[in-house]
Structures are given as structure tokens and as C-alpha cells.
Amino acid sequence: MPATLSPRKALHEWQLYLFLVPSLVLVATFMYFPAASAIYHSFFDWQGGDAARFTGLANYRRVLNDVVLWRSFETIGILIIANIIKLIPSILLAVLIHRLGSEKWQYWYRVLLVLPMIVPGLVRLFIWKFFFDPNFGILNKVLDFTGGKTLLIALDHHFLRWGIFHAGVPVPWLSESHLIVPSLIIWGFPWIGTVGVLIYLAGLQSIGTEVYEAADLDGVNSFQKFIHIELPLIMTQVRLSLVLLIIGTLQGFGLQFLLLGANGGAGGSGMVPGLWMFNRAFSAGEFGYACALGMVLFIFILALTLLNNKYVRVEK
Amino acid sequence: MNREKIMNLIGLTLLAACFAMALTRVFSRTATHLGSDVVTIRFAHYQLESGVRGAFDAIAREYEKIHPGVVVEQMSIPENVYPTWTVTQLAGGTAPDLIEYGPSTGSDERLARYFQPLTEWVGSPNPYNKGTSLEKTPWRQTFLDGLTGWPNYNTNLLEIYGMPNTVVTIRFFYNRDLYRKITGNETLPRTYQEFIEVCRKVEQDGERITGHKVVPIAGSKSNAPRITESLFCGQVQKLWAQYQGDDLRQANGNEAVLRFAVLKHKLSLYDPAIQSAYQITHDAGQYMQPGFMQLNREDAVFTFTQGNALMIATGSYDTVSLTSQAPFEIGVFPVPSPTRDDPVYGKFVFGPATEAGAPTQGSFLLYMESKHKQQALDFLRFMTSQKMNALFAAKSGWLPAVIGVDVDEKMKPFMPEMDGYINGFRPYWGADTYRVIDNNQYLLLGSDGSVKKFLDALGKDFDAALVSDSQSVNKTSRNNLLRQDIALASYMQLSRQNAVPAAAKKVSELNEIETKLELDLDDGILEMNELGFPPMK
């Protein structure tokens, strides 16, 4: 346990604390003030600008009956589960790179992973939008070439009964209600996040070689090493990724906005809470209500983070 | 110095150089504003089409020549982010002096709150028209439409807000070579039936003749409404006239009558005219490429200019862009709509709609909090003078908005067609009804779509959205009334004190505006109360 300082000793060089002031001012201005303003305006009928009319809890009462919002949580639930599953490729790649015998090759694979980061996220989104183009997009061309389209037609005909896959008709990924959520899940394939891989690699590299030697002596195979050694020892990083993933997925709407527009696409299937908040603010001009939606979202994120901290335990 | 230190030094130097460059660029942009004698006028727009920025730039430079000490800065914002950018700038108090009218600027609430009404100045001649035929003409009357309607004149606030630069008409641009190859002639469709025949021919023979897949119409979520809304409005002409009665004489009509008719179930979305309107839009949608609803305008232009579509419907503003991108000759023709003789769709129409009401557009609004309001207003006068509008038209390839400006030969097919009938109404009445219709359009326009599926899906969501939009309209009326109250009270006081000569006239004008707003609000509240809904959100 760190030794405690007496208040007298702590304040002995009080002038040093002044160096914290600029950072605190910036954090207060750009992080806490907007949040406080949002909390304040959530109790107002506010359409942007300086005119606002106090309405008490009216916005929150409206949130309780907001069908579009609650439906959007269903979509976000599916996306959270999908994104959790999408953590796996990053973990596997980190393990594969970690197990490479040559340090030189490990370095080059890390470089190859980091290089795509220079492409702005927005550009990647536009490229994926092009992939989804029904007439020129690579996704439909791959499906036609590999025969995947035939499989989808059969699946649709016998099981799904959506009536959207037809021979000779390009698949409209982003303009068909049933395909929007699958498109949002497919986005980003093969789902290898550079930052995630690097974080897991850092965790894996802290595992000593003697652990692997002992495992080899005990006749442990590769898969068992992963399950019993590597995964438990990177659980701290996985837990961090999980928290960031949940927060990011709940808050995020940039992907849906770019691919589907502010109304959430066909059938409103792509509507997520963040996008609904944006829609209310910028399409309907209901900034006060959008702030109230933001507060509700904040409560959800807080609740899920607390659950994550409680149940995703890391054994030291 | 060892290798590692040298590499680190190179990296650090590169980083420092990039930072220095970025700093220089940012500060050099703001340095021109720091000179105490320099007045900077900024104007923002979202017209990134070929030639337009150059045209605005030329006007700005001409203004700077005759006004040394004034710098005019153009801000071009991409259309996708323009609504968000505008709202953020307005709410943050950092908006440029002049902002182009666009999505998110045009609501009554935003106009009344952020923009300066120009009504008091439009009655005087534009000094920059001196020496021309418009020298003595009031500024308002120098425009082709006399600023009588949207987007320049707001019929709720009874004020003029926008000063336009162009007139926009919608046409079909077509690939002349491809048209000749597929149809075997150059005869353009004059009726809706002939148009559908051309589309069918493209579908049947296009691939055989050209060797690759060709769709009749390049569609996108931006381009498709050019056709579908035009066809929809045509089908509901008689219905609109039935509900407007004497109000047919008004430029914009009274859409509140329709809203409440739907809410009271006196008018149903299953009305034969409305069903016919959706049917014709469904039919048009079948001739666009699959999945067009997910595509942007650029995708449709790409499809057309690559020779994969015979036609594209878009505004006259796209003429220069399309002709510069397309490797083939382009022709134009108007969007054919059904006449009374049409065997399928003639029942509900008067006839093709007139473009006499085609509003002047590309309008700029004066930001109320502008630090250089008078200078910005002066620049607006300059920009919309006959000489500068001619320069704008010549450089941008767009139609002029000012009377007496010659129209280039190649732009003459875009001139508004005056003969015709009033058009019908659009199928949505606010942000929420638009959202519900947008969300369900795939059931109408998709390859498996139908009017029944679409209307059945609209169901309860549409009613709830209509209630929400009606409540928003009432709230906007109330907020505008509150805002006008302050101005009215101030002018009444000034008038009593005889402090300002024009105060009495202003009181009279504001009273007129307030009366209209109050009547609209009272009607709206009464109707909502009768229906059992809260009048406002």
C-alpha cells in the first residue's frame, strides 16, 4: 500500500498544483461543460440557440413512450452481441503473431497491421458503402462468383421466406429492411481491429517463456495453451476492450448515418439510439429532447459498464 | 551521432515541419481578418457543382475591386453535412454573414430566430442596377418570380428572407447515342405512355443492342424523388384543388387542411387518387437500377456517365457537371406526366403542371448576428444585380434569376414551361411523416414492392407521425408569435413616442403578421383539441 501523505506535506509545494490548472480547465470546458449543458437542456423545450422553455420532466416522460427509441435498443442489442463475437478474430490474430518464432516477422506483421490506420475511418466507411453497392459492389460480385448467391436464394426460398434474393437481381444490401442489420454486422470484415490486436499482443508478451516451457513439458496442446494460459492472462485487456466496445456501440451512429441516412434506412431497421438522438436534434430540431435521450443512453451505458465490472472478473 | 538518434531526429523534424505548415495555413487564413481596416464578408453554400464556385469567386473579386478594404470569402460545404454544419454554426453564434438557403435553414423557427428579414429593403431599387433597364425597378421585382414564394418569401412569417441567383427546373438528361441505338430514332417521348414505352424498350433490348446491362433511369435517393414526387403531385392535382377551394389562388396552398383531413379520417391514404399517385411512383421505380434507394446522387451520375443508364432526372444545376463528365452527347426533355387522356392515370389529373411557379433558388439569407450586416447586405445587392447575375449564369452554366439576363442557347431547354396546371401536394408534411415514408419506401419502390404493402406498413406509424408534425407546426407558430410579440411591443412603444418615423408602418406590418400567426395557431390548437391530442409536444 502506498504511504499516505499528511495534508501539510501535500500542500507544502502548493505552487506545483498550478501546473494542473490548464489541463483541468480544458477538461472542464470541453468535456464536463457540454455534459452539464446537456443535462441542463434536457429539462427544456430547446430548439437550439438561446431560447429555451422549462418543461420539467416532460422530455423524460416522452422518452418512456418513445417507440422508436425502444425499438432501436433491440437493434443495438444485436449489434453489441455481434461486436462481442467480432472481438475473437483480433484475439486469435494476436495469439498467432505472438507465437511466431521470429521476432523480425512479429515486427513486420505489427507494421502491416498498423499501416491501414493511416486511412481515415470515414474513407473506410465510404469504401464499404461502395462494397455494398448492388450493381458495382464487390460483395455481390463475390457472391455471384463463389455461388454464395445461389445458397442465399435457396435459404430465402426454404427457410427465411423474405423474398429478397432472386436469381439475376443484385442483392440490395442497404435498401432492404431484412438485410440492414446483417450489413451492419458484415461491415468491417475480417473484423481485425489494429488497436485491439496491439493491446492483446502487449498482454501476451508479458507471459514468461517458462510458462510455455512448463506447458510443453505437461504435454499441453496449442488449443489448451490458448484456453488455459493465454486467454486468462489477457483477460484484463479483453475486459477493457469489452467496456470500450459496449460504450462505443451504444453511443455510435456514424456508421449507420453514413450508410443509411438520418432516418435509419429501410424500415428504420438501422435506427440506433445515437442516430435517433441525432435525428431528433438535427432533423426535427428538438435539441432539448435529444439531450434527454442522451441522458437515458448515459444511464444505460453506466448500468452495462457496472455489470461488466461486476461479472467479467479477472483472476489475478 | 548513431543511426537511431539520426532516425529519431528525422522523425521529429518531419513532425515539427508538418505542425509548422498546419499552423501557417490556419493563421494565414485568419490573418486577413485581423487587420482593423479590413472587413471580411463570408458566405457559405453547398453548391459544389462544376463552375459554381468559380462563378461566386468571380463575383467576389469584382466586389473587392470596387470596395477596397473588403474581403469576400467563400465557404463551400459538402451537401451531406450542410444541414448539420449550418445548425451548429447558427446555434454556436459563429455563422457566416450570408448562408445559402438549404435543408435545416428553412423552418419558420430558424428563419425567424437567426435570419434578418429583407422586406424593408426590397421595395427600393438595387443601386447596382444603375445604367440598366432595371435601374428604377424595386429590387424585389428584378427577379423572375418577384420573390413571391418559397424559398425566398415565407408565407407564415410574411417576410422575405432569401435573395436568389438561379431558377431550377427538373429535366431528364439522356444519352443521345444510346437513345438512337436502342429506339432507332431521335423522337423524344411527349406523353407518359411514350416515356414508359421507351423505358420498356431499354429493358427488353438494351443489353442485346449494347452488349452490357443498361437500365432506363439512373436512380438514387436524391434523383428518384425528382421523378416520383413530380408524378405523385400530378396524380393528386384534383384532390388538392378539392381541398383548397378558393385558396387555389395562393402560391403555396394550405397543407394544414390536408393534414387534419387525414387525422380526422375524412381523407385516407387509401383514397383512389393517392393510391394512383403511389402506383405511378411504383411504376417509375421499376425502371431504375436495383437498390437505387441506397445510392447517392454521385452513384446515379456515375451510372449515367458510364453509359449504364439511358436517362437521369436532375435539376438544371447539373448541366455543366454532366456534360463535362459524360463522354457522349447529352440531350434533355421535360419529365412527362400523364394527361387527361391517359387511359391508366388520366382520371385524377388536370394536366401537366406549370413551371410558372418555379421558384428562384440558390438563395442567400442574411445572418441576423452578422458583424457586418450592412456590408453583407450590400454584397447581396451586388451579387443579385443584373450584371453580376449574368456573370454568374455565364460562368456556372445555370439559369439566371434576374430579369433581362440573356440565357445561353444550350440552357434554353431548361427555361420554365409556363403553360400548365397547378401541381398537387407532396406526400409528407414534416420531419416525422417524411421519416415514416422514407423508412417504408422500399416496400413501394423495391422490385417486390406494391402500393398495398407500402400503405399497410405505413399504418399506425404514419398517424402518430402526423400528430407529431402537427404538434411541431403549432409549437413553431407559438414560438414565432412570442418572438414577434417582443418586436411588436418595441415598435408600438417607439411609435407612441414618435421616436422612429417608420415605427407606425412597422407596427401595422407586424400586426398583420401576428394576426395570421394567431389565426394559424388557433386553428391548429382547435383542431388538435377536437382530435383529443395535446396541441403541442
Chai-1 contact restraints between the chains, C-beta under 6 A:
chainA,res_idxA,chainB,res_idxB,connection_type,confidence,min_distance_angstrom,max_distance_angstrom,comment,restraint_id
A,Q47,B,E109,contact,1.0,0.0,6.0,A-B,restraint_1
A,G48,B,A91,contact,1.0,0.0,6.0,A-B,restraint_2
A,G49,B,A91,contact,1.0,0.0,6.0,A-B,restraint_3
A,G49,B,R113,contact,1.0,0.0,6.0,A-B,restraint_4
A,P134,B,P290,contact,1.0,0.0,6.0,A-B,restraint_5
A,P134,B,G291,contact,1.0,0.0,6.0,A-B,restraint_6
A,N135,B,Q289,contact,1.0,0.0,6.0,A-B,restraint_7
A,G163,B,D448,contact,1.0,0.0,6.0,A-B,restraint_8
A,V169,B,P290,contact,1.0,0.0,6.0,A-B,restraint_9
A,P170,B,P290,contact,1.0,0.0,6.0,A-B,restraint_10
A,P172,B,P290,contact,1.0,0.0,6.0,A-B,restraint_11
A,P172,B,G291,contact,1.0,0.0,6.0,A-B,restraint_12
A,L174,B,Q294,contact,1.0,0.0,6.0,A-B,restraint_13
A,S175,B,G291,contact,1.0,0.0,6.0,A-B,restraint_14
A,S175,B,M293,contact,1.0,0.0,6.0,A-B,restraint_15
A,S175,B,Q294,contact,1.0,0.0,6.0,A-B,restraint_16
A,S175,B,Y442,contact,1.0,0.0,6.0,A-B,restraint_17
A,N263,B,R435,contact,1.0,0.0,6.0,A-B,restraint_18
A,N263,B,D438,contact,1.0,0.0,6.0,A-B,restraint_19
A,N263,B,N439,contact,1.0,0.0,6.0,A-B,restraint_20
A,A266,B,Y442,contact,1.0,0.0,6.0,A-B,restraint_21
A,G267,B,N439,contact,1.0,0.0,6.0,A-B,restraint_22
A,G268,B,N439,contact,1.0,0.0,6.0,A-B,restraint_23
A,F282,B,T84,contact,1.0,0.0,6.0,A-B,restraint_24
A,F282,B,V87,contact,1.0,0.0,6.0,A-B,restraint_25
A,S283,B,A431,contact,1.0,0.0,6.0,A-B,restraint_26
A,A284,B,A431,contact,1.0,0.0,6.0,A-B,restraint_27
